[in-house]
Amino acid sequence: MINEMLLQFAHWMEAQPYSQMLVAGYFSYNWVEATHVLTLMLSIGSLFVIDLRMIGLILTEVPASKLAERLHKPMMIGFVIMFITGALLVYAKPVETIQSLWFRIKMILLVLAFINAWVFNARMKAADGTWDMDPVAPKALRTGAIISLLLWCGVVTLGRYIPYDWVDCVNTDNPTILWAAGCVDQLNAL
């Protein structure tokens, strides 16, 4: 049911003139993709510095709250631009993207990363900087930082897999993979 609705929505988006313009433009899709990757480096890079500080691997002499405060603004700017350009990439090739198993797994990891970030920030505020000068953050924050690193590595890796068709709808006949990727037409043909 949901796969059929997503596919119908993707076909509708693909028929929009701006969607076709993004793909047909000589450089437009490439510029959007390049901006997406560059802002990903800014936002994820900033986040990784904060996470690695929490674990105690880098900048242990710098107060954790001061580091997080200074990196927050560029990280947020990077995330906003990254999500806008990511939405444009989906808008440009909606059917191909929505029927990508890699994209679907990436979206699940992205939701988990946001939940982790929300919990992490709540725990960080609750700790109230009592550990600020400690070389290693409290265990709950270290755990959140490790989970953050793993989730974002997964998001980035799966994002790189999206253009490749290893489990594309036409390249597999496994019903489970077809269902998970949302390959409605191929699944109905079985």
C-alpha positions as CSV (number, residue, x, y, z in Angstrom):
1,M,0.0,0.0,0.0
2,I,2.6,2.5,1.1
3,N,4.9,1.5,-1.8
4,E,2.1,2.1,-4.3
5,M,1.4,5.6,-2.8
6,L,5.1,6.5,-2.8
7,L,5.5,5.4,-6.4
8,Q,2.4,7.4,-7.5
9,F,3.8,10.5,-5.7
10,A,7.2,9.9,-7.4
11,H,5.6,9.7,-10.8
12,W,3.7,12.9,-10.1
13,M,6.9,14.7,-9.0
14,E,8.8,13.4,-12.0
15,A,6.2,14.9,-14.3
16,Q,6.7,18.4,-12.8
17,P,8.6,20.8,-15.1
18,Y,11.2,21.8,-12.5
19,S,12.0,18.2,-11.8
20,Q,12.7,17.6,-15.5
21,M,14.6,20.9,-15.7
22,L,16.9,19.9,-12.8
23,V,17.8,16.7,-14.7
24,A,17.9,18.1,-18.2
25,G,20.0,21.2,-17.3
26,Y,23.6,20.8,-18.4
27,F,25.1,21.5,-14.9
28,S,22.1,22.0,-12.6
29,Y,21.9,18.5,-11.2
30,N,25.7,18.3,-10.8
31,W,25.8,21.7,-8.9
32,V,23.0,20.6,-6.6
33,E,24.8,17.3,-5.9
34,A,28.2,19.0,-5.4
35,T,26.6,21.5,-3.0
36,H,25.0,18.6,-1.1
37,V,28.3,16.8,-0.7
38,L,30.2,20.0,0.3
39,T,27.7,21.0,3.0
40,L,27.7,17.4,4.1
41,M,31.4,17.7,4.8
42,L,30.8,20.9,6.8
43,S,27.9,19.6,8.9
44,I,29.1,16.0,9.4
45,G,32.7,17.2,9.9
46,S,31.6,19.6,12.6
47,L,29.5,16.9,14.2
48,F,32.4,14.4,14.1
49,V,34.7,16.9,15.9
50,I,32.1,17.2,18.7
51,D,31.5,13.5,18.9
52,L,35.2,12.7,18.9
53,R,35.7,15.2,21.7
54,M,33.0,13.5,23.7
55,I,34.7,10.2,23.3
56,G,38.0,11.8,24.4
57,L,39.9,11.2,21.2
58,I,40.6,14.8,20.2
59,L,40.8,18.3,21.7
60,T,40.6,16.9,25.3
61,E,42.0,20.2,26.7
62,V,39.2,22.3,25.1
63,P,35.9,22.6,27.2
64,A,33.3,20.4,25.5
65,S,30.6,23.0,25.8
66,K,32.7,25.7,24.2
67,L,33.6,23.4,21.3
68,A,30.0,22.5,20.8
69,E,28.9,26.1,21.0
70,R,31.5,27.3,18.4
71,L,30.7,24.5,15.9
72,H,26.9,24.6,16.3
73,K,26.2,27.5,13.9
74,P,28.3,26.2,10.9
75,M,27.0,22.7,11.6
76,M,23.4,23.9,11.5
77,I,23.9,26.0,8.3
78,G,25.5,22.9,6.7
79,F,22.6,20.7,7.7
80,V,20.0,23.1,6.4
81,I,21.7,23.4,3.0
82,M,22.4,19.7,2.9
83,F,18.7,18.9,3.5
84,I,17.5,21.4,0.9
85,T,19.9,20.0,-1.7
86,G,19.1,16.5,-0.7
87,A,15.4,17.2,-1.3
88,L,16.2,18.7,-4.7
89,L,18.2,15.6,-5.6
90,V,15.1,13.4,-4.8
91,Y,12.9,15.9,-6.6
92,A,15.1,15.6,-9.7
93,K,15.0,11.8,-9.9
94,P,12.1,10.8,-7.7
95,V,11.1,7.4,-9.2
96,E,14.7,6.2,-9.3
97,T,15.4,7.5,-5.8
98,I,12.3,6.3,-4.1
99,Q,12.8,2.8,-5.6
100,S,16.4,2.6,-4.3
101,L,16.9,0.2,-1.4
102,W,20.0,2.3,-0.4
103,F,17.9,5.5,-0.2
104,R,15.3,3.8,2.0
105,I,17.8,2.4,4.4
106,K,19.5,5.8,4.4
107,M,16.3,7.5,5.4
108,I,15.8,5.1,8.3
109,L,19.3,5.8,9.5
110,L,18.7,9.5,9.1
111,V,15.6,9.3,11.3
112,L,17.6,7.3,13.9
113,A,20.4,9.9,13.8
114,F,17.9,12.7,14.5
115,I,16.4,10.8,17.4
116,N,19.9,10.1,18.7
117,A,20.8,13.8,18.4
118,W,17.7,14.8,20.3
119,V,18.4,12.4,23.1
120,F,22.1,13.4,23.1
121,N,21.3,17.2,23.4
122,A,18.8,16.4,26.2
123,R,21.5,14.5,28.1
124,M,24.1,17.1,27.4
125,K,21.9,19.9,28.8
126,A,21.0,17.6,31.8
127,A,24.7,17.2,32.5
128,D,25.0,21.0,32.7
129,G,28.7,21.1,31.9
130,T,29.8,19.5,35.2
131,W,32.2,17.4,33.2
132,D,33.2,20.2,30.7
133,M,37.0,20.0,31.4
134,D,37.1,16.2,31.8
135,P,39.0,14.6,28.9
136,V,36.1,12.1,28.4
137,A,32.4,12.9,28.6
138,P,30.1,10.8,30.9
139,K,29.2,7.3,29.7
140,A,25.7,8.3,28.4
141,L,27.2,11.1,26.2
142,R,30.0,8.9,25.0
143,T,27.5,6.2,24.0
144,G,25.4,8.8,22.2
145,A,28.5,10.1,20.4
146,I,29.5,6.6,19.3
147,I,26.0,5.9,18.0
148,S,26.1,9.3,16.2
149,L,29.3,8.4,14.5
150,L,28.1,5.0,13.4
151,L,24.7,6.3,12.1
152,W,26.2,9.2,10.2
153,C,28.9,6.9,8.6
154,G,26.0,4.7,7.5
155,V,24.0,7.7,6.1
156,V,27.0,8.9,4.1
157,T,27.9,5.4,2.8
158,L,24.4,4.6,1.7
159,G,24.1,8.0,0.1
160,R,27.1,7.1,-2.0
161,Y,25.4,3.8,-2.9
162,I,22.2,5.4,-4.3
163,P,23.5,6.1,-7.8
164,Y,24.5,2.5,-8.2
165,D,22.1,-0.1,-9.3
166,W,23.3,-3.3,-7.6
167,V,19.8,-4.0,-6.2
168,D,17.9,-1.9,-8.7
169,C,14.3,-3.0,-9.5
170,V,15.3,-4.5,-12.8
171,N,18.4,-6.3,-11.5
172,T,16.8,-8.5,-8.9
173,D,13.9,-10.9,-8.6
174,N,14.1,-11.5,-4.9
175,P,10.6,-10.6,-3.6
176,T,11.9,-9.3,-0.2
177,I,14.3,-6.9,-1.8
178,L,11.7,-5.8,-4.4
179,W,9.3,-5.1,-1.6
180,A,11.9,-3.3,0.5
181,A,13.0,-1.2,-2.4
182,G,9.4,-0.4,-3.4
183,C,9.6,-2.0,-6.8
184,V,5.8,-2.2,-7.2
185,D,5.7,-3.1,-10.9
186,Q,8.3,-5.9,-10.7
187,L,6.7,-7.3,-7.5
188,N,3.3,-7.4,-9.2
189,A,4.9,-9.2,-12.2
190,L,6.1,-12.1,-10.1
